[in-house]
């Protein structure tokens, strides 16, 4: 088994419960990781034998651009969309969505939500 990660995918988006968050938007980071059998790709050196990172990124980008009120909803939509793709060998993965400077009434650099499938 191997672990594949896409870390620090940075996006500008308009998620939040407050009107100002949806109006002005903010910075979001998304991380993806999965455990997958990498033995075929280790030997073949062929994209068909592993998870296509570009396809994962496209799915995440499409979902992060659709506004939501809650990070949980964004992370869930991303995870559901990745699952719906039926990517070969991809059974267990995690998506983490982070929002910079969430409006919590004090100093907080990031708010994060992780979901697993």
C-alpha positions as CSV (number, residue, x, y, z in Angstrom):
1,X,0.0,0.0,0.0
2,X,1.0,3.6,-0.6
3,X,-0.2,7.0,0.3
4,X,-0.9,9.7,-2.2
5,X,-1.4,13.3,-1.1
6,X,-2.3,16.6,-2.8
7,X,-1.5,19.3,-0.2
8,X,-2.0,23.0,-0.1
9,X,-4.3,23.5,-3.0
10,X,-5.1,27.2,-2.7
11,X,-8.4,28.7,-3.9
12,X,-10.3,32.0,-3.6
13,X,-13.9,31.2,-2.8
14,X,-17.1,32.6,-1.2
15,X,-18.1,30.2,1.6
16,X,-19.5,31.3,4.9
17,X,-22.6,31.9,7.0
18,X,-22.1,35.7,7.1
19,X,-23.1,37.9,4.1
20,X,-19.7,39.6,4.1
21,X,-17.9,36.2,3.7
22,X,-20.1,35.4,0.6
23,X,-19.7,38.9,-0.8
24,X,-16.0,39.4,-0.3
25,X,-14.7,35.8,-0.3
26,X,-11.5,34.5,1.2
27,X,-8.6,32.1,1.0
28,X,-9.2,28.4,1.3
29,X,-6.8,25.4,1.3
30,X,-7.8,21.9,0.4
31,X,-5.7,18.8,1.1
32,X,-6.4,15.3,-0.2
33,X,-4.9,12.0,0.8
34,X,-5.6,8.4,0.0
35,X,-4.3,5.0,0.8
36,X,-4.0,3.0,-2.4
37,X,-2.2,0.0,-3.8
38,X,0.7,1.6,-5.7
39,X,2.5,-1.7,-6.6
40,X,1.3,-1.7,-10.3
41,X,2.4,1.9,-10.8
42,X,5.7,1.3,-9.0
43,X,6.5,-1.2,-11.7
44,X,4.7,0.1,-14.8
45,X,5.4,3.8,-14.6
46,X,1.9,4.3,-16.2
47,X,-0.8,6.8,-15.1
48,X,-3.5,4.2,-15.7
49,X,-2.1,2.2,-12.8
50,X,-2.6,5.0,-10.2
51,X,-4.9,7.8,-9.2
52,X,-4.9,10.7,-11.7
53,X,-3.9,13.7,-9.6
54,X,-5.1,16.1,-12.3
55,X,-8.6,14.6,-12.2
56,X,-8.7,14.9,-8.4
57,X,-7.7,18.5,-8.6
58,X,-10.4,19.3,-11.3
59,X,-13.1,17.8,-9.0
60,X,-11.9,19.8,-6.0
61,X,-11.7,23.0,-8.0
62,X,-15.2,22.6,-9.4
63,X,-16.7,22.0,-6.0
64,X,-14.7,24.7,-4.1
65,X,-16.0,27.3,-6.6
66,X,-19.7,26.5,-5.7
67,X,-20.6,28.7,-2.6
68,X,-21.7,27.0,0.6
69,X,-22.5,28.3,4.0
70,X,-20.6,25.6,5.9
71,X,-17.1,24.0,5.4
72,X,-18.6,20.7,6.3
73,X,-20.9,21.0,3.3
74,X,-18.0,21.9,1.0
75,X,-15.8,19.0,2.2
76,X,-18.8,16.6,1.9
77,X,-19.5,17.7,-1.6
78,X,-15.9,17.3,-2.6
79,X,-15.7,13.8,-1.1
80,X,-19.0,12.8,-2.6
81,X,-17.9,14.0,-6.1
82,X,-14.6,12.2,-5.8
83,X,-16.5,9.0,-4.8
84,X,-18.9,9.4,-7.6
85,X,-16.1,9.4,-10.2
86,X,-15.5,5.7,-9.5
87,X,-11.7,6.1,-9.8
88,X,-10.1,2.7,-9.9
89,X,-8.5,1.6,-6.7
90,X,-9.7,4.6,-4.7
91,X,-11.7,3.3,-1.8
92,X,-10.4,5.2,1.3
93,X,-9.5,8.8,1.2
94,X,-9.7,12.0,3.2
95,X,-10.4,15.6,2.2
96,X,-9.5,18.6,4.4
97,X,-10.9,22.1,3.8
98,X,-9.3,25.0,5.6
99,X,-10.6,28.6,5.7
100,X,-8.2,31.4,6.5
101,X,-9.1,33.9,9.2
102,X,-12.6,32.6,10.1
103,X,-14.9,35.2,11.8
104,X,-14.8,33.7,15.3
105,X,-14.5,36.9,17.3
106,X,-10.8,36.6,18.0
107,X,-7.5,35.5,16.6
108,X,-7.8,32.2,14.6
109,X,-5.5,31.6,11.6
110,X,-7.5,28.7,10.1
111,X,-10.7,26.7,10.6
112,X,-10.5,23.2,9.2
113,X,-12.9,20.4,8.5
114,X,-11.9,16.9,7.5
115,X,-14.1,14.1,6.0
116,X,-13.2,10.6,5.2
117,X,-14.7,8.2,2.7
